[in-house]
Amino acid sequence: MSASIPFNKPVHLGTELDAIAQAIHVSAHTAGGGPFGKKCEERLEGLLKARTLLVTSCTHALEMAGMLLGLKPGDEFIVPSFTFVSTANAFLLRGAKPVFVDCDLDGNIDLADVQRSITPRTKAIVAVHYAGSSCDMRRLLELAGQIPVVEDAAQSITATFDGKPLGTFGAMGALSFHETKNIGSGEGGALIVNDPRFVERAEYIRDKGTNRRRFLNGLVDKYTWVDEGSSYVLSDLNAAYLWTQLVALEQIQARRRAIYERYEAELGPLAAKLGVHVVSPSPHVKGNQHLFALVMNSLEQRSRFITHMKDRGVMTPFHYVALHKSPMGAKLHDGRALPVTERLSDGLVRFPLFYNLTDADLERVIAAAQEFLHGAA
Ligand SMILES: Cc1ncc(COP(=O)(O)O)c(C=O)c1O
């Protein structure tokens, strides 16, 4: 039997080792804040038109957002239950309480539920751009009023709402460069700082609470401790690796788009006949083909699908366990029903979608899924 097809493989371009060797031998700068990190930030800022700080993970970018907003015990933050744990943990770490809300069948935060959940204690609304899509961002900002919005844009590099990059609408946005994302640095991320009032402190917090960056840029004459902070700067070895992918971003996106469109064409109509939902970008969103995912009609149907695919050597994992149903989240949840979240949590499966997926493997995945969908009514 041929080798099994994983859900993800990190991007391999062939240029990575040269870039890393340059960091070691040419610039001889492997710590954070080196030439590759600077180039990556400039490239990201060109794409996003916003100040962007390269950091060690999206989780850490979200933690920085929690610090910058000054969340504290007694505060609440609104967060979808259908998300990765970091979206909630980052703010919980400040002592604030999550208020879990529902989403739609494409994983976008439910705005009516957000509106219902705002109280005088709400100090942040955290929207997740699931699969590189988003809710109606303009409506969300209207609802939020003075309450800061943080965008968990872990999955949404290059995706836009009404032509504006996701991650650039709220006070801050957080990108992930984990190996499962469209482009990556092994582990890595970026904090997009849209509200200029946060830029200076964001630099301090990233650099252990020091003014190191300002000192190196000749803006202050002493390198010293000025604020709270931690060690969130990305090493230049990781930045060198990320740089190769930023340079090839269009090429990587073109391959992902081709794979996504083939899945959509070959599986979409069959799925529709069975009432199986294809997770798709919302109106106004130009997606980034981060995920191809189906929402099966039941947990039982999804389990059969995953086993069927596994028997044919194809990995189609599910996620997320709804946060409000998890051992930690259940202790914090106010008890309200979040039916769409639970439906996604029971029904969603993700397909292999990565830059180096071969055409032959793509056809194997499609054939195996079609076989199931034909017989699954
Ligand atoms: C929605 C979301 N938020 C946050 C994260 C955390 O990203 P990182 O692994 O870069 O910390 C992920 C990672 O998968 C994610 O999917």
The ligand as a MOL file (V3000), in Angstrom:
LIG
                    3D

  0  0  0     0  0            999 V3000
M  V30 BEGIN CTAB
M  V30 COUNTS 16 16 0 0 0
M  V30 BEGIN ATOM
M  V30 1 C -7.3060 30.1840 15.8720 0
M  V30 2 C -5.9380 29.9600 16.4470 0
M  V30 3 N -5.4690 30.8020 17.3790 0
M  V30 4 C -4.2420 30.6510 17.9140 0
M  V30 5 C -3.4220 29.6170 17.5320 0
M  V30 6 C -2.0880 29.4810 18.1810 0
M  V30 7 O -1.0390 29.7030 17.2670 0
M  V30 8 P 0.4520 29.4010 17.6690 0
M  V30 9 O 0.6590 27.9320 17.5230 0
M  V30 10 O 1.2710 30.1960 16.6760 0
M  V30 11 O 0.6680 29.8790 19.0550 0
M  V30 12 C -3.8530 28.7070 16.5680 0
M  V30 13 C -3.0040 27.5900 16.1880 0
M  V30 14 O -3.3450 26.6380 15.5580 0
M  V30 15 C -5.1500 28.8780 16.0010 0
M  V30 16 O -5.6270 28.0440 15.0670 0
M  V30 END ATOM
M  V30 BEGIN BOND
M  V30 1 1 1 2
M  V30 2 1 2 3
M  V30 3 2 2 15
M  V30 4 2 3 4
M  V30 5 1 4 5
M  V30 6 1 5 6
M  V30 7 2 5 12
M  V30 8 1 6 7
M  V30 9 1 7 8
M  V30 10 2 8 9
M  V30 11 1 8 10
M  V30 12 1 8 11
M  V30 13 1 12 13
M  V30 14 1 12 15
M  V30 15 2 13 14
M  V30 16 1 15 16
M  V30 END BOND
M  V30 END CTAB
M  END
